[in-house]
C-alpha cells in the first residue's frame, strides 16, 4: 500500500507510463483500462493494467463505476487530481537527483505523447497550432513572481473546462529554470 509521504508520491508519479496515464485521465471523464490501452497504443496492455492498479491502490485513481461485461467486471476510473500532483512541500524535499530524474521522466512522457500524436492519422502540427519554442526572459525575482501569477490566472480560466462539442484535449507543458548568464 502506498503512503502519502513525498518519497512514495515521487516514486509513484515520476514514472513515464504512470505520468502518461495521469495525463490521459486528466479530463473530466472516466476511463476504463481498455480505454487507456486504446489511448496509449504504444504501451503494452499488461503494463497499463499494472500501472492503473498501482495508481488505484495509491488513491490517485478511484473507481467511479463498475459494470459486468461478458462475465468480467469493468471498472471506470476517475483521476483524483489532488493526489496526482507533487505539491510545493514534496518538491522542496526533493534532492537534485530527484529533480533530474523527475525532469527526465517528464521529458520521456512528453516525447512519447508527441510521438503518439504524430503517429495518429491526420496529424497536422500546423493546423493544430503545435508549438515548441524556447526563449530567454530576463526577469527580476519580482517580475518572475508576477509572470508566474499571471500565467496561473490565465490557465485557471481554462483548467475547469470539461469535454464539450468542439473541444479537444491539449497537453501544455511549461518548463522554467534559470540559465547561465552569457560570459559568466
C-alpha positions in Angstrom: 0.0 0.0 0.0 1.3 3.4 -0.9 1.8 6.0 1.8 1.2 9.7 1.4 4.8 10.7 2.0 6.8 12.7 -0.5 9.2 9.8 -1.4 6.3 7.5 -2.2 4.5 10.2 -4.1 7.6 10.8 -6.1 8.2 7.2 -6.8 4.6 6.7 -7.9 4.2 9.8 -10.1 7.8 10.1 -11.5 7.4 7.1 -13.9 6.8 7.7 -17.7 3.9 5.3 -18.1 2.1 6.4 -14.9 2.6 10.0 -15.9 1.1 9.3 -19.3 -1.9 7.6 -17.6 -2.4 10.6 -15.4 -2.3 12.9 -18.5 -4.8 10.6 -20.2 -7.1 10.7 -17.2 -6.9 14.4 -16.6 -10.1 15.3 -18.4 -13.4 15.3 -16.5 -14.4 11.9 -17.9 -13.9 8.5 -16.5 -11.9 5.8 -18.4 -11.7 2.1 -18.3 -8.3 0.3 -18.6 -9.4 -0.7 -22.1 -9.9 3.0 -22.9 -6.4 3.7 -21.7 -5.0 0.9 -23.8 -6.6 2.5 -26.9 -5.3 6.0 -26.0 -1.8 4.7 -25.3 -1.3 2.0 -28.1 2.5 2.1 -27.8 2.4 0.9 -24.2 1.9 -2.9 -23.7 -1.6 -3.7 -22.2 -0.1 -5.6 -19.3 1.9 -2.5 -18.4 -1.2 -0.3 -18.4 -3.1 -2.7 -16.3 -0.2 -3.0 -13.8 0.2 0.8 -13.6 -3.5 1.5 -13.3 -3.6 -1.0 -10.4 -0.7 0.9 -8.7 -2.3 4.3 -9.2 -5.7 3.0 -7.9 -4.0 1.3 -4.9 -2.3 4.6 -4.1 -5.6 6.5 -4.4 -4.6 8.6 -7.4 -7.3 6.8 -9.4 -10.6 5.9 -7.9 -13.3 3.5 -9.1 -16.2 5.7 -10.3 -18.4 2.8 -11.6 -18.3 -1.0 -12.1 -20.2 -2.9 -14.8 -20.3 -6.6 -15.6 -19.3 -7.1 -19.2 -19.1 -10.6 -20.7 -18.8 -12.1 -17.2 -15.9 -9.8 -16.1 -16.1 -6.6 -14.1 -15.2 -3.5 -16.0 -14.1 -0.6 -13.8 -14.4 3.0 -14.8 -11.7 5.1 -13.1 -11.6 8.8 -12.3 -8.5 10.8 -11.6 -8.2 12.3 -8.1 -6.4 15.5 -9.1 -5.4 16.4 -5.6 -3.5 13.1 -5.3 -1.9 13.3 -8.8 0.5 16.1 -8.2 3.7 16.8 -6.4 2.9 19.8 -4.2 5.4 22.5 -3.2 6.3 20.8 0.1 7.1 17.5 -1.7 9.0 19.4 -4.4 11.1 21.2 -1.7 12.0 17.9 -0.2 13.4 16.6 -3.5 17.1 16.2 -3.9 18.9 17.5 -7.1 19.0 13.9 -8.3 15.2 13.6 -7.7 14.7 16.8 -9.8 17.0 15.4 -12.5 15.0 12.2 -12.5 11.7 14.0 -12.5 12.7 16.2 -15.4 13.9 13.2 -17.4 10.6 11.3 -16.7 8.6 14.3 -17.7 10.5 14.7 -21.0 10.2 11.0 -21.7 6.5 11.1 -21.2 6.2 14.3 -23.3 8.2 12.8 -26.1 6.1 9.6 -26.1 2.9 11.8 -26.1 4.2 13.9 -29.0 5.2 10.7 -31.0 1.8 9.2 -30.4 0.2 12.5 -31.7 2.4 12.4 -34.8 1.6 8.7 -35.4 -2.2 9.5 -35.4 -3.9 9.5 -38.8 -4.4 13.1 -39.9 -1.9 14.6 -37.5 -1.2 18.2 -38.8 1.1 20.2 -36.5 0.5 23.4 -38.3 -3.3 23.2 -38.4 -3.3 22.0 -34.7 -1.2 25.0 -33.6 1.5 22.8 -32.2 4.3 24.8 -30.7 7.6 24.1 -29.1 9.6 27.3 -28.7 12.3 28.3 -26.3 13.4 31.8 -25.4 15.2 33.6 -22.7 13.5 36.1 -20.5 15.5 38.5 -18.3 13.5 38.8 -15.1 14.0 40.1 -11.6 12.6 38.0 -8.8 9.5 40.3 -8.6 9.0 40.1 -12.3 9.3 36.3 -12.3 6.7 36.0 -9.5 4.4 38.4 -11.3 4.7 36.5 -14.5 4.0 33.1 -12.8 1.0 34.6 -11.1 -0.3 35.9 -14.4 0.2 32.6 -16.1 -1.6 30.8 -13.3 -4.5 33.2 -13.7 -4.7 32.6 -17.4 -4.5 28.9 -17.1 -7.1 28.8 -14.2 -9.7 30.3 -16.5 -9.5 27.2 -18.7 -8.4 24.5 -16.3 -12.0 23.7 -15.3 -13.2 23.2 -18.9 -15.0 19.9 -19.4 -15.3 17.9 -22.6 -17.8 19.5 -25.0 -18.5 19.6 -28.7 -15.8 21.5 -30.5 -13.2 20.9 -27.6 -10.4 18.5 -27.7 -7.7 18.0 -25.1 -4.4 19.8 -25.4 -1.3 18.9 -23.4 0.5 22.0 -22.1 4.0 21.7 -20.6 5.7 24.7 -19.1 9.3 24.5 -18.2 11.1 27.3 -16.5 14.5 27.4 -15.0 17.4 30.0 -14.8 20.2 29.7 -17.3 23.8 30.8 -17.1 24.3 34.5 -17.9 26.4 35.0 -21.1 30.0 35.4 -20.3 29.6 34.1 -16.7 
